[in-house]
Amino acid sequence: AQSVTQLDSHVSVSEGTPVLLRCNYSSSYSPSLFWYVQHPNKGLQLLLKYTSAATLVKGINGFEAEFKKSETSFHLTKPSAHMSDAAEYFCVVKNSGYALNFGKGTSLLVTP
Amino acid sequence: DVKVTQSSRYLVKRTGEKVFLECVQDMDHENMFWYRQDPGLGLRLIYFSYDVKMKEKGDIPEGYSVSREKKERFSLILESASTNQTSMYLCASSLGDFNTEAFFGQGTRLTVV
């Protein structure tokens, strides 16, 4: 069965510093992996997705993630945090055909 | 843009009531899903449907049922609401291809009193 583990439930960074949100996955298949973001009182928005075309995936708002098969990781990064990045982030793996399996989320706090 | 519309943003229901949560998508997607979101638990799959009148149980189907009579509409039914079903409910849809993402509605915050 496919699953994801988000290694930090909360991450706090200062504005202008790098962001790293960690995600490890387990999958019996070559997985599809996603990162979603949820701002307070807003719906879930797709940040980026990995579908085996390239291991480094670029998403919206300057975020990117690197698929590392040997480490079964799909960490999300951004070079410089902005106040508007404060939100809940979910790492997601797609199972054998249909549904998305979500991690428990990482809450990103950005301080001035 | 894909639009997934949930019929209510907020609902308050009494214990024992039968509750219907409605979801409509406008992009002719094959797959539709119902998740519930609780703090610290992420999103957990309740049911999904990969075609009209077809459904599969997710991780936490107990106490819920679903209906998909038309391709664009997927309903979640709480047969007899209980306080432990107080939660945020999210509907989503996607194409049938493996590599495609899901698109989410804004959510329905259900409170059972």
Interface residues (C-beta under 8 A of the other chain):
Chain A: S9 S32 F34 K42 G43 L44 L46 K49 T51 S52 F90 K94 G97 Y98 A99 L100 N101 F102 G103 K104 G105
Chain B: N31 F33 Y35 G40 L41 G42 L43 R44 L45 F48 Y50 E56 G58 L90 A92 F98 N99 E101 A102 F103 F104 G105 Q106 G107
